[in-house]
Amino acid sequence: MRLRSGLMLGFLASWAIGLFLTASGWAQFNRPRSGCTSLRTWEPKLGFGDEVRALPVILHIMVPEPAAGASGPSGGASAGEDQSLKTLKWFEELFGEPQNGTVNQTWLPASIQFYVFRAERCLYLPTAFRDLGGDRIRRPTMDDLSTFRDVNDRYNARDVLGVDLYVWPRIDGISGFGAAALTRGQFPGPGAVWTHQLVVENRDFTLVAHELGHFLGLEHFCKGPGSTTADPQKDPDKGKVDCPKFGKSGRLMSALADGTELKCPEMQQAYAVARIFAPSQRPEKRGGPACQAPTR
């Protein structure tokens, strides 16, 4: 996340569990989880090329469930639906073809592309999850990822191995948070990317691309003005150089997420994870970024 990070890899276990659930009938293909309504579905994206790994994105647009007797989320049901469609349209642009999708342009040098597999609108009860308010959510931290884990447990897709991407009305203190399928510390659980609705309003595509980097196992290369934990000794960014001023690094994995450049080792590390998501795409061909990592 911007100013926050903390990830480890655990995709294979999640993949195996997902396959088991599908095979045992617990998960139905192309069916949203309970509490979610499908807005749109797409055919699996093909034609990216043998060397590119195409990762499906399951977009969850989170809306607080209205109180008894209310017509819907703030502004009424129609306002909530209009905002959902506006959000959906923007994410379609982000994950469009490489020449048109701003996120895909960023990740193409790493031979990674994303496509929207399904978009759904999910109602949630603030009382159902600790730290979820009607229109605001406490930020996840490495001291407490329980809400992050519990929400993902409930809403992450089980019918497809992909990137579960959540858009919340508000996350206090941050614009986004991303973690792989096994997080650091004592809170293992399914990974996801969480973003703030203002990211959509501000069309901040670099923030989305940055959080996807965390989902693919990348960490910040520099330390920003903040900590992911109350104990600075446990900060994943401890010991890293301070980030340049905002707008100066030009790199995607700055703690400030103020650029789009990916270094070759970052591309190679992310691609190795992306292969897990797309094993049927010419698995005999390793492919990957064309860059050459510097030798030591």
VEXNUKE-918735 format. One record per residue (C-alpha): x negated, y, z; residue in one letter; residue number from 0. Coordinates in Angstrom, 2 decimals. Layout:
% VEXNUKE-918735
{atom {X,Y,Z},'A',NUM}
...
% end
This chain:
% VEXNUKE-918735
{atom {0.00,0.00,0.00},'M',0}
{atom {-1.09,3.59,-0.32},'R',1}
{atom {-3.19,4.25,2.79},'L',2}
{atom {-2.47,0.69,3.91},'R',3}
{atom {-3.59,-2.80,2.85},'S',4}
{atom {-3.88,-6.32,4.11},'G',5}
{atom {-3.61,-9.45,2.05},'L',6}
{atom {-4.62,-13.03,1.58},'M',7}
{atom {-3.57,-15.63,-0.95},'L',8}
{atom {-0.95,-18.34,-0.43},'G',9}
{atom {0.87,-18.59,-3.74},'F',10}
{atom {0.47,-22.32,-4.33},'L',11}
{atom {2.40,-23.19,-1.19},'A',12}
{atom {5.22,-20.80,-2.12},'S',13}
{atom {5.28,-22.22,-5.64},'W',14}
{atom {5.55,-25.79,-4.37},'A',15}
{atom {8.34,-24.82,-1.96},'I',16}
{atom {10.21,-23.02,-4.75},'G',17}
{atom {9.96,-26.04,-7.03},'L',18}
{atom {11.22,-28.28,-4.24},'F',19}
{atom {14.18,-26.04,-3.52},'L',20}
{atom {15.11,-25.88,-7.18},'T',21}
{atom {14.76,-29.63,-7.66},'A',22}
{atom {16.77,-30.39,-4.53},'S',23}
{atom {19.62,-28.13,-5.60},'G',24}
{atom {19.04,-25.50,-2.92},'W',25}
{atom {18.24,-22.89,-5.52},'A',26}
{atom {20.25,-22.33,-8.69},'Q',27}
{atom {18.48,-20.94,-11.71},'F',28}
{atom {19.17,-17.27,-12.40},'N',29}
{atom {21.37,-16.92,-9.34},'R',30}
{atom {20.77,-14.06,-6.88},'P',31}
{atom {20.55,-14.84,-3.19},'R',32}
{atom {23.55,-14.35,-0.93},'S',33}
{atom {24.42,-10.67,-0.57},'G',34}
{atom {23.01,-9.72,-3.97},'C',35}
{atom {24.82,-9.03,-7.24},'T',36}
{atom {23.10,-9.48,-10.57},'S',37}
{atom {22.86,-6.26,-12.58},'L',38}
{atom {21.09,-7.68,-15.58},'R',39}
{atom {19.06,-10.70,-16.64},'T',40}
{atom {16.57,-11.15,-19.44},'W',41}
{atom {15.21,-14.07,-21.38},'E',42}
{atom {11.70,-15.08,-20.29},'P',43}
{atom {9.20,-12.85,-22.04},'K',44}
{atom {7.11,-14.53,-24.72},'L',45}
{atom {4.65,-13.35,-27.32},'G',46}
{atom {2.10,-11.61,-25.10},'F',47}
{atom {-0.66,-13.78,-26.56},'G',48}
{atom {-2.59,-16.79,-25.36},'D',49}
{atom {-5.04,-14.79,-23.27},'E',50}
{atom {-2.44,-12.74,-21.39},'V',51}
{atom {-0.60,-13.95,-18.29},'R',52}
{atom {2.99,-12.68,-18.20},'A',53}
{atom {4.47,-12.44,-14.71},'L',54}
{atom {8.23,-12.21,-14.12},'P',55}
{atom {9.51,-9.44,-11.84},'V',56}
{atom {12.67,-9.89,-9.78},'I',57}
{atom {13.88,-6.38,-8.95},'L',58}
{atom {15.89,-6.01,-5.72},'H',59}
{atom {17.61,-2.63,-5.35},'I',60}
{atom {18.46,-2.49,-1.64},'M',61}
{atom {21.59,-0.66,-0.51},'V',62}
{atom {22.89,-0.42,3.08},'P',63}
{atom {26.25,-2.09,3.50},'E',64}
{atom {28.94,0.55,4.17},'P',65}
{atom {30.54,0.72,7.58},'A',66}
{atom {34.02,-0.71,7.95},'A',67}
{atom {36.54,1.52,6.20},'G',68}
{atom {33.94,3.42,4.18},'A',69}
{atom {34.09,3.41,0.38},'S',70}
{atom {30.41,2.55,-0.06},'G',71}
{atom {26.88,3.81,0.46},'P',72}
{atom {26.44,7.55,0.95},'S',73}
{atom {28.18,9.32,-1.87},'G',74}
{atom {30.58,6.43,-2.48},'G',75}
{atom {30.28,3.15,-4.34},'A',76}
{atom {30.06,4.76,-7.77},'S',77}
{atom {27.15,6.96,-6.68},'A',78}
{atom {25.29,3.91,-5.40},'G',79}
{atom {25.92,2.06,-8.65},'E',80}
{atom {24.75,5.04,-10.72},'D',81}
{atom {21.53,5.23,-8.70},'Q',82}
{atom {20.96,1.49,-9.15},'S',83}
{atom {21.26,1.80,-12.90},'L',84}
{atom {18.91,4.80,-12.93},'K',85}
{atom {16.38,2.81,-10.91},'T',86}
{atom {16.75,-0.16,-13.21},'L',87}
{atom {16.17,1.95,-16.31},'K',88}
{atom {12.93,3.34,-14.91},'W',89}
{atom {11.55,-0.09,-14.06},'F',90}
{atom {12.43,-1.30,-17.53},'E',91}
{atom {10.21,1.50,-18.83},'E',92}
{atom {7.37,0.52,-16.48},'L',93}
{atom {7.40,-3.09,-17.63},'F',94}
{atom {8.09,-2.49,-21.30},'G',95}
{atom {5.79,-3.61,-24.08},'E',96}
{atom {2.11,-2.74,-23.50},'P',97}
{atom {2.25,0.32,-25.72},'Q',98}
{atom {5.33,1.67,-23.95},'N',99}
{atom {5.24,0.39,-20.37},'G',100}
{atom {3.02,2.54,-18.17},'T',101}
{atom {2.38,-0.22,-15.62},'V',102}
{atom {1.67,-2.72,-18.35},'N',103}
{atom {-0.77,-0.32,-19.98},'Q',104}
{atom {-2.65,-0.19,-16.69},'T',105}
{atom {-2.84,-3.97,-16.30},'W',106}
{atom {-3.42,-4.98,-19.92},'L',107}
{atom {-7.25,-4.70,-19.64},'P',108}
{atom {-7.01,-7.42,-16.96},'A',109}
{atom {-4.98,-9.59,-19.40},'S',110}
{atom {-1.97,-9.31,-17.10},'I',111}
{atom {1.49,-8.11,-18.06},'Q',112}
{atom {4.81,-7.95,-16.24},'F',113}
{atom {8.40,-8.24,-17.44},'Y',114}
{atom {11.72,-7.81,-15.66},'V',115}
{atom {13.28,-11.24,-15.28},'F',116}
{atom {16.31,-10.23,-13.23},'R',117}
{atom {17.59,-7.09,-11.57},'A',118}
{atom {20.00,-7.28,-8.66},'E',119}
{atom {21.66,-4.95,-6.18},'R',120}
{atom {21.47,-6.24,-2.62},'C',121}
{atom {23.54,-5.08,0.33},'L',122}
{atom {21.97,-5.34,3.76},'Y',123}
{atom {23.33,-4.83,7.25},'L',124}
{atom {21.11,-2.58,9.36},'P',125}
{atom {22.01,-4.80,12.32},'T',126}
{atom {20.82,-7.93,10.54},'A',127}
{atom {17.15,-6.99,10.57},'F',128}
{atom {15.08,-5.36,13.23},'R',129}
{atom {13.81,-1.89,12.26},'D',130}
{atom {16.22,-1.43,9.34},'L',131}
{atom {18.26,1.76,9.60},'G',132}
{atom {21.12,2.83,7.38},'G',133}
{atom {18.92,4.82,5.04},'D',134}
{atom {15.43,4.36,6.44},'R',135}
{atom {13.09,1.51,7.30},'I',136}
{atom {10.13,1.50,9.65},'R',137}
{atom {6.93,1.00,7.69},'R',138}
{atom {5.34,-2.45,7.82},'P',139}
{atom {2.00,-2.53,9.62},'T',140}
{atom {-0.52,-5.26,10.27},'M',141}
{atom {0.55,-5.13,13.93},'D',142}
{atom {4.08,-6.18,13.02},'D',143}
{atom {5.08,-7.68,9.69},'L',144}
{atom {8.06,-9.55,11.10},'S',145}
{atom {10.71,-7.45,9.33},'T',146}
{atom {8.76,-7.58,6.07},'F',147}
{atom {8.58,-11.37,6.40},'R',148}
{atom {12.23,-11.81,7.45},'D',149}
{atom {13.61,-9.70,4.61},'V',150}
{atom {11.49,-11.55,2.07},'N',151}
{atom {12.59,-14.89,3.54},'D',152}
{atom {16.21,-13.91,2.99},'R',153}
{atom {16.12,-12.17,-0.39},'Y',154}
{atom {13.08,-13.41,-2.34},'N',155}
{atom {14.05,-15.39,-5.43},'A',156}
{atom {13.78,-19.16,-5.14},'R',157}
{atom {14.60,-20.06,-8.70},'D',158}
{atom {11.54,-18.50,-10.32},'V',159}
{atom {7.93,-17.93,-9.31},'L',160}
{atom {7.32,-14.23,-9.73},'G',161}
{atom {6.94,-10.82,-8.13},'V',162}
{atom {9.80,-9.88,-5.82},'D',163}
{atom {9.92,-6.07,-5.98},'L',164}
{atom {12.16,-4.20,-3.53},'Y',165}
{atom {13.35,-0.59,-3.82},'V',166}
{atom {14.51,0.80,-0.46},'W',167}
{atom {16.32,4.09,0.21},'P',168}
{atom {13.43,5.15,2.44},'R',169}
{atom {10.36,3.64,4.12},'I',170}
{atom {9.07,5.86,6.89},'D',171}
{atom {5.58,7.24,6.42},'G',172}
{atom {4.57,5.48,3.20},'I',173}
{atom {5.58,5.21,-0.44},'S',174}
{atom {4.99,1.50,-0.83},'G',175}
{atom {3.64,-1.71,0.65},'F',176}
{atom {2.44,-4.84,-1.08},'G',177}
{atom {1.19,-8.13,0.32},'A',178}
{atom {0.43,-11.52,-1.13},'A',179}
{atom {2.23,-14.69,-0.14},'A',180}
{atom {0.11,-15.17,2.98},'L',181}
{atom {-0.63,-12.02,4.93},'T',182}
{atom {-3.42,-11.46,7.39},'R',183}
{atom {-2.96,-11.98,11.08},'G',184}
{atom {-0.26,-14.07,12.67},'Q',185}
{atom {2.60,-13.32,10.27},'F',186}
{atom {2.36,-15.71,7.33},'P',187}
{atom {5.30,-15.50,4.98},'G',188}
{atom {6.43,-14.85,1.42},'P',189}
{atom {4.80,-11.89,-0.28},'G',190}
{atom {6.52,-9.02,-2.07},'A',191}
{atom {6.15,-5.41,-3.15},'V',192}
{atom {8.22,-2.78,-1.35},'W',193}
{atom {8.70,0.74,-2.70},'T',194}
{atom {10.50,3.89,-1.62},'H',195}
{atom {13.34,5.34,-3.74},'Q',196}
{atom {11.32,8.56,-3.99},'L',197}
{atom {8.77,6.62,-6.04},'V',198}
{atom {11.51,6.31,-8.65},'V',199}
{atom {12.56,9.94,-8.28},'E',200}
{atom {8.93,11.07,-8.70},'N',201}
{atom {8.23,8.52,-11.48},'R',202}
{atom {5.09,7.46,-9.62},'D',203}
{atom {4.05,4.52,-11.79},'F',204}
{atom {0.54,4.38,-10.31},'T',205}
{atom {2.00,3.55,-6.90},'L',206}
{atom {3.87,0.57,-8.36},'V',207}
{atom {0.79,-0.61,-10.26},'A',208}
{atom {-1.29,-0.20,-7.08},'H',209}
{atom {1.07,-2.32,-4.96},'E',210}
{atom {1.08,-5.01,-7.64},'L',211}
{atom {-2.69,-5.05,-7.22},'G',212}
{atom {-2.24,-5.85,-3.53},'H',213}
{atom {0.25,-8.58,-4.45},'F',214}
{atom {-2.43,-10.08,-6.70},'L',215}
{atom {-4.92,-10.15,-3.86},'G',216}
{atom {-6.80,-6.87,-4.31},'L',217}
{atom {-7.80,-4.64,-1.41},'E',218}
{atom {-8.68,-0.97,-1.19},'H',219}
{atom {-12.24,-0.20,-2.21},'F',220}
{atom {-12.29,2.89,0.03},'C',221}
{atom {-10.78,4.04,3.31},'K',222}
{atom {-8.00,6.61,3.41},'G',223}
{atom {-6.86,8.88,6.27},'P',224}
{atom {-4.84,6.28,8.11},'G',225}
{atom {-4.85,2.82,9.60},'S',226}
{atom {-2.71,-0.27,9.17},'T',227}
{atom {-3.00,-1.13,12.84},'T',228}
{atom {-3.03,0.50,16.25},'A',229}
{atom {-6.43,-1.10,16.83},'D',230}
{atom {-8.97,0.52,14.44},'P',231}
{atom {-11.25,-2.47,14.89},'Q',232}
{atom {-8.67,-4.61,13.08},'K',233}
{atom {-8.15,-2.20,10.18},'D',234}
{atom {-8.74,-4.08,6.88},'P',235}
{atom {-10.37,-0.89,5.54},'D',236}
{atom {-12.80,-0.68,8.46},'K',237}
{atom {-16.37,-0.12,7.28},'G',238}
{atom {-15.42,1.01,3.77},'K',239}
{atom {-16.52,4.34,2.36},'V',240}
{atom {-14.12,7.25,2.70},'D',241}
{atom {-12.03,7.83,-0.40},'C',242}
{atom {-12.76,10.89,-2.52},'P',243}
{atom {-10.19,13.65,-2.38},'K',244}
{atom {-6.88,12.84,-4.02},'F',245}
{atom {-7.21,12.83,-7.79},'G',246}
{atom {-10.99,12.39,-7.75},'K',247}
{atom {-11.51,8.63,-7.69},'S',248}
{atom {-9.58,7.77,-10.85},'G',249}
{atom {-9.25,4.21,-9.55},'R',250}
{atom {-6.08,2.22,-9.06},'L',251}
{atom {-7.20,0.50,-5.86},'M',252}
{atom {-8.21,3.66,-4.03},'S',253}
{atom {-6.34,3.83,-0.73},'A',254}
{atom {-4.78,6.97,-2.22},'L',255}
{atom {-3.72,5.20,-5.44},'A',256}
{atom {-4.78,8.24,-7.44},'D',257}
{atom {-5.91,6.67,-10.71},'G',258}
{atom {-5.45,3.78,-13.11},'T',259}
{atom {-8.97,2.38,-13.57},'E',260}
{atom {-9.62,-1.23,-12.58},'L',261}
{atom {-13.20,-2.40,-12.16},'K',262}
{atom {-14.22,-5.67,-13.78},'C',263}
{atom {-14.41,-7.72,-10.53},'P',264}
{atom {-10.92,-6.47,-9.63},'E',265}
{atom {-9.59,-7.54,-13.03},'M',266}
{atom {-11.13,-10.98,-12.71},'Q',267}
{atom {-9.85,-11.54,-9.18},'Q',268}
{atom {-6.31,-10.47,-10.07},'A',269}
{atom {-6.30,-12.59,-13.22},'Y',270}
{atom {-7.29,-15.68,-11.23},'A',271}
{atom {-4.17,-15.21,-9.12},'V',272}
{atom {-1.98,-14.41,-12.14},'A',273}
{atom {-2.88,-17.81,-13.61},'R',274}
{atom {-0.96,-19.41,-10.73},'I',275}
{atom {2.21,-17.64,-11.85},'F',276}
{atom {1.94,-18.70,-15.47},'A',277}
{atom {0.44,-22.22,-15.52},'P',278}
{atom {2.37,-23.24,-18.63},'S',279}
{atom {0.93,-20.44,-20.74},'Q',280}
{atom {-1.87,-22.34,-22.44},'R',281}
{atom {-3.41,-23.60,-19.18},'P',282}
{atom {-6.33,-25.14,-21.06},'E',283}
{atom {-7.43,-21.65,-22.05},'K',284}
{atom {-8.86,-19.76,-19.13},'R',285}
{atom {-8.70,-16.44,-20.97},'G',286}
{atom {-9.00,-13.39,-18.80},'G',287}
{atom {-10.47,-9.91,-18.99},'P',288}
{atom {-12.99,-9.25,-21.72},'A',289}
{atom {-15.16,-7.22,-19.35},'C',290}
{atom {-18.45,-8.49,-18.02},'Q',291}
{atom {-18.93,-8.19,-14.28},'A',292}
{atom {-22.34,-6.81,-13.32},'P',293}
{atom {-24.80,-9.43,-12.12},'T',294}
{atom {-26.70,-8.98,-8.89},'R',295}
% end
